[in-house]
Amino acid sequence: MQRARLFSEFTVKDDERAFLSRDGRFERLLEPGRHKAFDWNHRLSAEVVKVVRAEIPAEKALLLRKTHPELAEEHFAIIQPASSEVAIVSFDGEPKHLVLPNTTRAFWKTVTRVDVETINTSSDIRVSKRHQDKLDLARTSVITSAVVEAYETGLLMVDGKLEERLAPGRHAFWTVGRTVKIVKADLRPQPLEVTAQEILTKDRIGIRVTLTAFVKVVDAEKSVLSTSDVNGTLYRMIQFAIREAVAARTLDEILAARDTIDNEVRTFVSERARQLGAEVGEIGVKDVILPGDVRELLNKVVEAERVAKANLIRRQEETASTRSLLNTSKLMENNPLLLRLKELEALEKLVEKVGRIDLHTGTGAQGFDALLTNLVRIKGSQESE
C-alpha cells in the first residue's frame, strides 16, 4: 500500500519569487530559499517568476492589491496614468518604460528600485529636454518630434491650427488628446525643372519646351497655409505660362525671342508666387525641341544660307582680285621697267618647276641673250623704231 505524500518542497532563487496557492487560492509569497509545506493530497502549487527588472501582469497585481494590500504595497509598483497623463518608469535610475494614458502596468520593486514620474501633458504640450533625453522618441507613439535644420523653418500645427514658428533645433511635443504636426519649409533656393510639354505655335507647329526656374520660400506660414505643395503648384503655373507665351508666337518669333518669353513667364509666375509665400528667381528656356521634319527643313535652310553667304564672299574676293589685276596692268602700261620685272618673276617661277629647258631660237638668232632681249618689246623702243 502506497503512503500519501504529506509535504511538498519548493526552491526559490535569489532573483525569483513564488506565488504559493492551495486549490487555486493564493496563500503567500515565497522568498528565496528552500521551502517545505504541508500538502495533503497534492493541493499546493507554486508559480515561480523572475522579479529583477520585471513586469507583472496588471490584472494579477490589481487582484493582489485588493486581496492582500500590504503585500502589493511592498512588492509592486502599479502605474495608472489618467487620460491626460503619461508616466516614465525607471529601473535603478535608468528610464525603461513609458506608460500611456488610461492604461495600467505593474512592476516588481522587490529587488529593483522602481521610480515613477507622472507627466501632465495638458499643462504643457512641449516635451522638456530632460524628458527627451530619457525617452526613445522614434518608438514613442504619444510624441511627435523633428529636427529643424539651420536652413529650414518649422511650423507647429495643433489640431489643424498654426500655433508656433519653430527655430532651428530639435523639437518634441506630446500628442495625447490632440493631433500635432510639425511642418518644415526649406528656405534655400530650389531648382524647378519643367519637363518638355508639346505646344502648338501660332503657325500650328508642334514643339516641346523645357524650362528651368529657381524657387525660394520667403514666407513659410503663408506657404503652408496656401498650398500643400508649393513646388507642385508653381510647376503647373509655369507650364500654363509657357504654353500661353508659345501659343501667341510663330516658330520664327520663338526662336528669335527666347529672352522675351523668359521675361513674360517670370512676370506671370512671380505675381502668383508671392501669394503662395514664395519668390521666383531666374527662369530660362533650356531647350526648344522641334519635330523631325521641321528640324530637317530648318537645317536645309541654314545650310542654304551658309552656301549663299560663302558664294557671296567668293564673288567679292574675285571682284577684288580682278580690280587689283586691273590696277596692276595700268601700272605696267605706263612703266616698262615694272613690266620687265614681272616677266623675270614669271620666268623664275617657270624655271623652278621644270628640270630642263631647251631653247630653239631659230636661224640667225643669237641664243639666250636674243631670247631675253626679244621676248617682250618695250613700248619705248617700238616707238623709237
Buried (B, 14 or more C-beta within 10 A) or exposed (E): EEEEEEEBEBEBEEBBBBBBBBEEEBBBBBEBEEBEBEBEEEEBBBEEBEBEBBBBEBEBBBEBBEEBEEBBEEBBBBBBBEEBBBBBBBBEEEBBBBBBBEEBBBBBBBBBEBBBEEBEBBEEBBBEEEBBEBBEBEEBEBBBBBEBBEEBBBBBBBEEEEEBEBEEEEBBBBBBEBEBBBBBBBBEBBEBEBEBBEBEBEEEBEBBBBBBBBBBBBBBBBBBBBBEEBBEBBBEBBBBBBBEBBEEBBBEBBEEBEEEBBEBBBEBBBEBBBEBBBBBEEBBBEEBEBEEEEEEEBEEEEEEEEEEEEEEEEEEEEEEEEEEEEEEEEEBEEEBEEBBEBBEEEBEEEEEEEEEEEEEEEEEEEEEEBBEEEEEEEEEEEEEE
